[in-house]
Amino acid sequence: MLQKVLSYQIADSIDLKAFKATFKADLHYSDADELFYKTGSQQFIYVFKYGVVCFLNYDAIKISEFLRLISSYCKNSFDQNLTEEFEIHTNAGKNKIGFNSIEIAGSDVEVLRLVMLTVSQSVALDYYEEQTTRLIEETNHHTQMLEAKGRLNISGINLKKYIGKTLVLKNRIAENLYIFDSPPETWDDENLNKIHTDLKRTFDLQERFRDIQEGLSIVKDNLELFRDLLQYRNSYRLELVIIILILVEVLNIFAQKIFS
């Protein structure tokens, strides 16, 4: 049986506690970061704190209705959502993972949830990759200006904002995406653990995660260098002002002696 997974990054974050209190459906699994609902015989919804909602066997109309419902619980909702699609073929002869689909023997709920989790992590990584690329482009712009003109065209306040944006993104990834940690359900289940390992490899989760971390580290190092240059420039200006003031004072003393 063909089942379709659709995952959406819709916001920076979702207030799970408030949503859980108002949305009444069969809650199959929950913790501080995730809510996994069974809404029909073969329908599931997975909601994540880091702004992702994942659907299994939902049509476009029902998805739109749910996204409108949950939008009031979102922080910094997006105008355009990032999406990822994946297919699950249940009751297959054996487990087999392809480029954009997986075949599983049977239709165990925990396997379905594991697939939805991995697809959701993948679309979240798409979002963080996009944010990291923007930061790198902004940093490269100022680096090119430094190369061309020998000076920075950025104020201290804006530079602090860039550094803060980089640190916030790094912290958000560290808090929300446990890419290198296997879910507890896989610890004692060899079948689940193998499926999870194969899924992570299929979506290149670890490689993409490392690329993001390395990109953010490069941006952070560049911005700290810019900060040091600005501090030097400000120190130079301050020293120049002090020299001018001293010179004015000396000239004033000479003038007083000459005209007295």
C-alpha positions in Angstrom: 0.0 0.0 0.0 1.3 3.4 -1.0 1.4 6.1 1.7 2.6 9.6 1.2 4.5 11.7 3.7 4.5 15.5 3.3 6.5 17.7 5.7 6.3 21.5 6.0 8.6 24.0 7.7 6.0 26.7 8.5 7.6 28.8 11.3 10.6 29.4 13.5 8.8 27.5 16.3 5.5 26.2 17.5 4.0 26.4 21.0 3.4 22.7 21.6 2.0 23.1 25.1 -0.7 25.5 24.0 -1.6 23.5 20.9 -1.7 20.2 22.8 -4.2 21.8 25.3 -6.6 22.7 22.5 -6.2 20.1 19.7 -8.2 17.0 20.6 -7.1 14.0 18.7 -5.6 10.6 19.5 -2.2 11.5 20.8 0.0 8.5 20.1 3.3 10.0 21.4 4.4 13.3 23.0 7.3 14.9 24.7 8.5 18.5 25.1 9.6 18.7 21.5 7.1 16.5 19.5 3.4 15.7 19.3 2.4 12.6 17.2 -1.3 12.3 16.5 -3.2 9.5 14.9 -6.2 11.1 13.2 -7.6 8.3 11.2 -7.1 4.6 10.4 -4.1 5.4 8.2 -3.7 9.1 8.9 -1.1 10.7 11.2 0.1 14.3 12.0 3.5 15.0 13.5 4.1 18.4 15.1 7.6 19.6 16.1 8.7 22.4 18.3 11.1 23.7 15.7 8.3 24.8 13.4 7.7 21.7 11.3 4.4 19.8 10.7 4.4 16.4 9.0 1.4 14.6 7.4 0.9 11.0 6.4 -1.9 10.3 4.0 -3.4 13.8 3.9 -4.8 15.6 0.8 -4.0 19.2 0.0 -7.3 20.5 1.4 -7.0 18.8 4.8 -3.4 20.0 5.0 -4.3 23.6 4.3 -7.1 23.4 6.9 -4.7 22.1 9.6 -2.0 24.6 8.7 -4.5 27.4 9.2 -5.6 25.9 12.5 -2.0 25.7 13.9 -0.8 29.1 12.5 -2.0 30.9 15.7 0.4 28.8 17.7 3.4 29.6 15.5 6.2 32.1 16.1 7.4 34.0 13.0 5.2 32.1 10.5 6.6 32.0 7.0 4.9 33.4 3.9 6.2 30.5 1.8 6.7 27.1 3.4 9.6 24.7 2.7 8.3 21.2 1.9 9.6 17.7 1.5 7.8 14.7 0.1 8.5 11.0 0.7 6.7 7.8 -0.1 6.2 4.7 2.1 5.2 1.3 0.5 3.8 -0.8 3.3 3.4 -4.6 3.5 6.3 -5.1 1.1 8.3 -8.3 1.0 11.3 -6.8 2.8 12.6 -3.4 3.9 14.2 -1.4 1.1 15.0 2.3 0.9 15.3 4.2 -2.4 16.0 7.8 -3.3 12.6 9.2 -2.4 10.7 6.2 -1.0 10.9 3.3 1.4 9.4 -0.2 1.3 8.7 -1.7 4.7 7.5 -5.2 5.7 4.2 -4.6 7.5 2.9 -1.2 8.6 4.2 -0.7 12.1 3.2 2.7 13.6 6.7 3.2 15.0 8.3 2.7 11.6 5.9 5.2 10.1 6.7 7.7 12.9 10.4 7.2 12.3 10.1 7.9 8.6 8.0 11.1 9.4 10.6 12.2 11.9 13.5 11.8 9.5 11.6 13.6 6.7 10.8 16.4 9.1 14.4 16.7 10.2 15.4 16.9 6.5 13.0 19.8 5.7 14.2 21.6 8.9 17.8 21.2 7.6 16.7 22.8 4.3 15.5 25.8 6.3 18.8 26.1 8.3 20.8 25.6 5.2 18.9 28.5 3.6 19.5 30.7 6.6 23.2 29.8 6.7 23.6 30.6 3.0 22.2 34.0 3.5 24.6 34.7 6.4 27.5 33.5 4.2 26.4 35.8 1.4 26.2 38.8 3.7 29.6 38.1 5.1 31.1 37.6 1.7 29.7 41.0 0.6 31.5 42.8 3.4 34.7 40.7 2.8 34.7 41.8 -0.8 34.2 45.4 0.2 37.2 45.1 2.6 39.3 43.7 -0.3 38.3 46.3 -2.8 38.3 49.4 -0.5 40.5 48.4 2.4 37.8 49.3 4.9 34.5 47.9 6.2 31.2 49.5 5.2 29.2 48.2 8.2 28.4 49.9 11.5 29.2 48.4 14.9 25.5 47.9 15.6 24.8 46.0 12.4 27.9 43.9 13.0 26.6 42.9 16.4 23.3 42.0 14.9 25.0 39.7 12.4 27.0 38.0 15.2 23.8 37.6 17.2 21.9 36.2 14.3 24.7 33.6 13.8 24.8 32.6 17.4 21.0 32.3 17.6 21.0 30.0 14.5 23.7 27.8 16.0 21.9 27.5 19.3 18.6 26.8 17.6 20.1 23.9 15.7 21.8 22.5 18.8 18.6 22.7 20.7 16.2 21.3 18.1 17.9 18.9 15.7 19.2 15.8 17.5 20.6 14.5 14.2 23.4 12.4 15.8 21.1 10.9 18.5 19.0 7.9 17.7 15.4 8.0 19.0 14.9 5.9 22.2 12.7 3.5 20.3 15.6 2.4 18.2 17.9 1.5 21.1 16.4 -1.9 21.7 14.9 -2.6 18.3 17.5 -3.7 15.7 15.0 -3.3 12.8 14.1 0.2 13.8 17.8 1.1 14.3 18.7 -0.1 10.8 15.8 1.7 9.2 16.8 4.9 11.0 20.4 4.6 10.0 19.5 4.0 6.4 17.1 6.9 6.4 19.7 9.3 7.8 22.1 8.1 5.0 19.4 8.5 2.3 18.7 12.1 3.4 22.4 12.9 4.0 21.4 14.3 7.4 24.8 14.1 9.1 26.7 15.6 6.1 24.2 18.4 5.8 24.3 19.1 9.5 28.1 19.3 9.5 28.1 21.6 6.4 25.7 24.0 8.3 27.9 23.9 11.4 31.0 24.5 9.4 29.4 27.4 7.5 28.2 29.0 10.7 31.7 28.7 12.2 33.2 30.4 9.1 30.7 33.2 9.3 31.3 33.6 13.1 35.1 33.7 12.6 34.8 36.4 9.8 32.4 38.5 11.9 34.7 38.4 14.9 37.5 39.6 12.6 35.3 42.4 11.4 34.6 43.3 15.0 38.3 43.5 15.8 38.9 45.7 12.8 36.0 48.0 13.9 37.4 48.2 17.4 40.8 49.1 16.0 39.2 51.8 13.8 37.3 53.2 16.7 40.4 53.2 18.9 42.4 55.0 16.2 39.7 57.6 15.9 39.6 58.1 19.7 43.4 58.5 19.8 43.2 61.0 17.0 40.5 63.0 18.8 42.6 63.0 22.0 45.7 64.2 20.0 43.6 67.0 18.4 42.3 68.1 21.8 45.8 68.1 23.3 47.0 70.1 20.3 44.2 72.6 20.7 44.9 73.0 24.4 48.7 73.6 23.7 47.8 76.2 21.0 45.4 77.8 23.5 48.2 78.0 26.1 50.6 79.6 23.6 48.0 82.0 22.5 47.3 83.1 26.1 51.1 83.7 26.6 51.5 85.6 23.4 48.5 88.0 24.0 49.0 88.4 27.7 
